Structures are given as structure tokens and as C-alpha cells.
Amino acid sequence: MANSEIRVDTWDACVDFPIFDAKTRSLKKAVIGAAGGVIGANNSRTVVVEALRDINLHLKHGDRVGLVGHNGAGKSTLLRLLSGIYEPTRGSCQVKGRVAPVFDLGVGMDPEISGYENILIRGMFLGMSRKQMLAKTDEIAEFSELGEYLEMPLRTYSTGMRVRLALGVVTSIDPEILILDEGIGAVDAEFMKKARVRLQALVERSGILVFASHSNEFLAQLCDRALWIDHGQIRMDGGIEEVVGAYQGPESAAQVRKVLTELGKSSETDA
Ligand SMILES: Nc1ncnc2c1ncn2[C@@H]1O[C@H](COP(=O)(O)OP(=O)(O)OP(=O)(O)O)[C@@H](O)[C@H]1O
């Protein structure tokens, strides 16, 4: 697909989750807690969690957007909507381009087959062909440093070893639209340094990035724009420093600015 055709668009997109077994004393009006989406009731008086409300998002090739917001704000739901896992309950969502959703590093891995076979399966799960993955196998094997373990079934790996393999595969693909949920877990610091370099390169060759994270450093490294999601709505859309500053305060904004300066990326706002 030509770069100019790669797009993500949502128009007043809403996602509700009906909860049929909710134990609620009284839900006469919508309840807003500090964490989580808005709890309300639909026309048939079923309790619903309004995870996303009236999302209008328009992304094109080259956009790198971070999502910030409290627990349960709706970040993961938005990523799933953009990946086609959820349909909007109301409004619409149109995604043009090959999407690679990376939520859970372990998804698409089979414990009973070898590391090598898992490289192929996981890559195909992310939209690559078998041939493309075969061409990348050596390089992934080298990055993972798993040596002869790659011949062994995945169930014999430790958690960190699995993450190494999954990270190797995920960072080897060539997505048009990369949807990334932070969830990058148990690897040692030395390996993480290596992984970050590859992650940066992955983002650079991706058409569009949407990345949900609680790490300001990571957001500053990978994105140049941020959306603050608050109780299912876009509360703010702007430069990372500006949005993180509004969401978490001046200290966090200063932290973002430091990372941007270190990376030689100039901040879009000088607030
Ligand atoms: N499958 C589901 N069924 C019912 N409610 C759900 C479901 N998935 C998410 N929710 C609700 O939707 C809201 C948004 O959740 P979501 O996982 O998108 O938040 P988040 O911003 O990713 O949070 P966190 O930072 O904690 O990961 C929450 O109130 C959550 O309880």
C-alpha cells in the first residue's frame, strides 16, 4: 500500500461493555470513579462500562502517538478498537494498512514447539509471510542470545527467555501500522538496552505508531505526539511534553524534556 494511503480514522467512536452480572446497589446515574471507565446503564437497563466515548482520531503515515491516562482510562480499549479486535458500539472506525498489534508478547506463541518454529508462527501472526520470517530467523536468533535453546520447546524457557524471543520477533517485522501496548516485562537491564535500540528502529520503519505506556521516558523516546485519555475521552492532544505536563505536572514534563534533549529531538512546546 502506498504510504499516502495508510490511515487511521475514527469518527465519534464509542465502545461500551455490557455487564450482565454486575452487582450494583443503585445506578440511577453514571458513576465516575478515579480509575476505570464510566459506569452507566443502557436502554434495556443493563449496566455498561463506557470504555470509550466520542473518539475522533485521524492519523496518517509518519504519525507517532503516545497514549497516557489513568488506570482504566480506555487506552487498551482504544488500541483494540484500532486493531479491529473491537467494533465501535456507536460511531465508526476505519483503518487502512497492515496492522501489527503487539499487546501481549506471549500471544501467538506455542509452548509445545521449538523457539525456531515459534519465530515463524509469531511473525505470521503479526502479518508477515513464512518466507519473510525465514529470512529473518538468523538475525532474531542472534539477537535473542538463546543459542541451542532455540531447538527446544518453548515450555522449557524461563519467562525472561520467552520475552527475549518474543521481543526479537516483534522488533523484526515491517508493519504499516504498529499498535503497541507497553507490557515489556522481565528481561535484564543489559538486554533491555539492546531491545530499545531495535524497538526504536522498528518504530522508525513503521508507517503509523500508536503506543500506550505509563513510562514517560519510553513515550518521549518513541513518540512525538501524545493523547491524554481520561474516562474514555480524549482530554488533550498535543506535544509529549505539553500533554505529560498537563496530566502529571511540571516535574514529569521536565523529565520528558530531558529525554527529548538527550535524544536530540527538539520539544514542540517550550512550556
Ligand atoms: N472486556 C471488558 N469487559 C468489561 N469492561 C472492560 C473490558 N475491558 C475493559 N473494560 C473496562 O473499560 C475501561 C477501560 O479499560 P482499559 O483496559 O481500556 O483501560 P487502560 O487505560 O488501558 O488502563 P490501564 O492503564 O490500567 O491498563 C475500564 O473501566 C475497564 O474496567
The ligand as an SDF file (V2000), in Angstrom:
LIG
                    3D

 31 33  0  0  0  0  0  0  0  0999 V2000
  -13.6250   -6.9240   28.4730 N   0  0  0  0  0  0  0  0  0  0  0  0
  -14.0910   -5.9670   29.2720 C   0  0  0  0  0  0  0  0  0  0  0  0
  -15.2830   -6.1060   29.9050 N   0  0  0  0  0  0  0  0  0  0  0  0
  -15.7630   -5.1330   30.6800 C   0  0  0  0  0  0  0  0  0  0  0  0
  -15.1320   -3.9810   30.9440 N   0  0  0  0  0  0  0  0  0  0  0  0
  -13.9550   -3.7810   30.3590 C   0  0  0  0  0  0  0  0  0  0  0  0
  -13.3510   -4.7560   29.4960 C   0  0  0  0  0  0  0  0  0  0  0  0
  -12.1600   -4.2730   29.0730 N   0  0  0  0  0  0  0  0  0  0  0  0
  -12.0160   -3.0580   29.6370 C   0  0  0  0  0  0  0  0  0  0  0  0
  -13.0950   -2.7630   30.3980 N   0  0  0  0  0  0  0  0  0  0  0  0
  -13.3210   -1.5110   31.1380 C   0  0  0  0  0  0  0  0  0  0  0  0
  -13.1120   -0.4440   30.2410 O   0  0  0  0  0  0  0  0  0  0  0  0
  -12.4350    0.6310   30.8880 C   0  0  0  0  0  0  0  0  0  0  0  0
  -11.1750    0.9490   30.1010 C   0  0  0  0  0  0  0  0  0  0  0  0
  -10.2420   -0.1010   30.2680 O   0  0  0  0  0  0  0  0  0  0  0  0
   -8.8300   -0.1570   29.5100 P   0  0  0  0  0  0  0  0  0  0  0  0
   -8.2530   -1.5050   29.7310 O   0  0  0  0  0  0  0  0  0  0  0  0
   -9.0240    0.3010   28.1150 O   0  0  0  0  0  0  0  0  0  0  0  0
   -8.0090    0.9330   30.3200 O   0  0  0  0  0  0  0  0  0  0  0  0
   -6.4560    1.3460   30.2570 P   0  0  0  0  0  0  0  0  0  0  0  0
   -6.4300    2.8260   30.0720 O   0  0  0  0  0  0  0  0  0  0  0  0
   -5.7510    0.5210   29.2490 O   0  0  0  0  0  0  0  0  0  0  0  0
   -5.9710    1.0090   31.7200 O   0  0  0  0  0  0  0  0  0  0  0  0
   -4.5410    0.5280   32.3530 P   0  0  0  0  0  0  0  0  0  0  0  0
   -3.6360    1.7190   32.3070 O   0  0  0  0  0  0  0  0  0  0  0  0
   -4.9290    0.1800   33.7380 O   0  0  0  0  0  0  0  0  0  0  0  0
   -4.0790   -0.6390   31.5470 O   0  0  0  0  0  0  0  0  0  0  0  0
  -12.2110    0.1870   32.3370 C   0  0  0  0  0  0  0  0  0  0  0  0
  -13.2280    0.7510   33.1300 O   0  0  0  0  0  0  0  0  0  0  0  0
  -12.3550   -1.3070   32.2960 C   0  0  0  0  0  0  0  0  0  0  0  0
  -12.9270   -1.7540   33.5030 O   0  0  0  0  0  0  0  0  0  0  0  0
  1  2  1  0
  2  3  1  0
  2  7  2  0
  3  4  2  0
  4  5  1  0
  5  6  2  0
  6  7  1  0
  6 10  1  0
  7  8  1  0
  8  9  2  0
  9 10  1  0
 10 11  1  0
 11 12  1  0
 11 30  1  0
 12 13  1  0
 13 14  1  0
 13 28  1  0
 14 15  1  0
 15 16  1  0
 16 17  2  0
 16 18  1  0
 16 19  1  0
 19 20  1  0
 20 21  2  0
 20 22  1  0
 20 23  1  0
 23 24  1  0
 24 25  2  0
 24 26  1  0
 24 27  1  0
 28 29  1  0
 28 30  1  0
 30 31  1  0
M  END
$$$$
